[in-house]
Amino acid sequence: MDLFQDKNSPKNITDKNLNKTTGDEPLATRMRPRTLDEFAGQEHLVGEGQMLRRMIEAGVIGSLIFYGPPSSGKTTLAHVISKEIQASFEVINAVLDGIKELRNVVDKAEKLKKLNGRKTILFVDEIHRWNKAQQDALLPHLESGIITLVGATTENPFYSLVNPLLSRCQLFELHSLHFEEVRSMLERALADRERGLGDKDIRIDAAALDHLSEFAGGDIRNALNALEVAVLSTKPDNDNKIHITHEIAKASIQRRNVRYDRTGDEHYHFASAFIKSMRGSDPDAALYWMNAMLEGGDDPVFIFRRLLIFASEDVGLAEPNAISIVNSCQDAFMKCGMPEGMYFLSHACLYLSICPKSNSTKAIFEVNREISEKGVQDIPAYLKDKTANKKSARFLDVENASEDYKYPHSYPHNWVKQQYLPDNLKNKNWYEAGSQGREAMLWKKWQEIKGKDPKE
């Protein structure tokens, strides 16, 4: 037992027992990489010549923040670093633990450093779950060098972590594993006799291996668990071989893993891809990203809300009926539910994708900025309420300026040249007409009535 391990600690985790396997753990746990050479993926960080690898090889590791999707290797990489630089490894889960557990780790790290000078790496999983006070509690210990922090988060650290902590850490983004990297780890597990399945006589079809690698969606844990299920649930044949066919692989991982968190950054990345695909008039891409959001568990009401905003923001006056059509699709969806409701989602998505586009409605924000920065200017006298002006004229013996107002319906084409903006803003043009669809036709008509070239 570690001399300074608190036996009453609820975590009771050290670098020793993290590296130890009993053979009873799931395959994914047994196959956890122990060295950089065993680590799969993240070549942009730990590939030959990359910064993080150079830091590890030089033994010069400061506090780090790893951010990226689940199962991209954040915990494993932190553990590998501790092994490579021969540091003690302590784990805190920000969901379950707080400042009390942090103090226990710091006390132990101080004693260990005095005893033999050994460094302590503190791995804080889900670090974004800690509030400001809890994150601030780390700062003095990072400053003193008692602990080296490796924090892991699936959230954008610039939004979820406090600035003082960010300024003391180097940030590294991890990506989902690629198909080839997942397949390589599966092959390693099949060959490893000590920790993997190499002690069994297994024959796996290439199609089965491909299926497990692809359907895992970049989640190596998911792929390894599915492989183990396939092997343990398959009886040996007459030659005492365990034959994993494509059908067995399909049964072992029946639902493709969608790397998507509807409450985190991925939610906004997918929503952004969805909106930008419609804005770019690519109906196939728009359907793809919308389906990815639905598969990830996004609420169809949220998607319809984005469709409604898009109908005004990006289609706008080019096709004024877009809002009505999207509204009708949402009403139909609420009446019918799923799975038939997919038709109405598709209807709205495809319609907006192929609609002519105009973002002229953004003019409201330009006007809002003008008023916010400079205030509201005086109303031209002839635009004021006629009734109010008559009352003022009767009691104050003043001229009724509203009599100078030109009533457009009294003129040809229901239009007459007249200034409507305040005097010092009379030449302002916030609205810029779009060149597509009904808006272009309406603009051309009115410019002709005004005797102007529509292109001006």
HELIX and SHEET records of a PDB file:
HELIX    1   1 ASP A   15  LEU A   18  1                                   4    
HELIX    2   2 LEU A   27  ARG A   30  1                                   4    
HELIX    3   3 GLU A   43  VAL A   46  1                                   4    
HELIX    4   4 MET A   51  ALA A   58  1                                   8    
HELIX    5   5 LYS A   74  GLU A   84  1                                  11    
HELIX    6   6 ILE A   99  ASN A  116  1                                  18    
HELIX    7   7 ILE A  127  ARG A  129  5                                   3    
HELIX    8   8 LYS A  132  ASP A  136  1                                   5    
HELIX    9   9 LEU A  139  SER A  144  1                                   6    
HELIX   10  10 PRO A  157  SER A  160  1                                   4    
HELIX   11  11 ASN A  163  SER A  167  1                                   5    
HELIX   12  12 PHE A  179  ALA A  191  1                                  13    
HELIX   13  13 ALA A  206  PHE A  215  1                                  10    
HELIX   14  14 ILE A  220  LEU A  232  1                                  13    
HELIX   15  15 HIS A  246  SER A  252  1                                   7    
HELIX   16  16 ASP A  265  ARG A  279  1                                  15    
HELIX   17  17 PRO A  283  GLU A  295  1                                  13    
HELIX   18  18 PRO A  300  PHE A  310  1                                  11    
HELIX   19  19 ALA A  311  VAL A  315  3                                   5    
HELIX   20  20 GLY A  316  ALA A  318  5                                   3    
HELIX   21  21 ALA A  322  CYS A  336  1                                  15    
HELIX   22  22 GLY A  341  ILE A  354  1                                  14    
HELIX   23  23 SER A  360  LYS A  362  5                                   3    
HELIX   24  24 ALA A  363  LYS A  374  1                                  12    
HELIX   25  25 ALA A  381  LEU A  383  5                                   3    
HELIX   26  26 LYS A  386  LEU A  396  1                                  11    
HELIX   27  27 ALA A  401  ASP A  404  5                                   4    
HELIX   28  28 PRO A  408  SER A  410  5                                   3    
HELIX   29  29 PRO A  412  ASN A  414  5                                   3    
HELIX   30  30 ASP A  423  LEU A  425  5                                   3    
HELIX   31  31 GLY A  437  ILE A  449  1                                  13    
SHEET    1   A 5 SER A  88  ASN A  93  0                                        
SHEET    2   A 5 THR A 120  ASP A 125  1                                        
SHEET    3   A 5 THR A 148  THR A 153  1                                        
SHEET    4   A 5 LEU A  64  TYR A  67  1                                        
SHEET    5   A 5 GLN A 170  GLU A 173  1                                        
SHEET    1   B 2 ILE A 202  ILE A 204  0                                        
SHEET    2   B 2 ILE A 242  ILE A 244  1                                        
END                                                                             
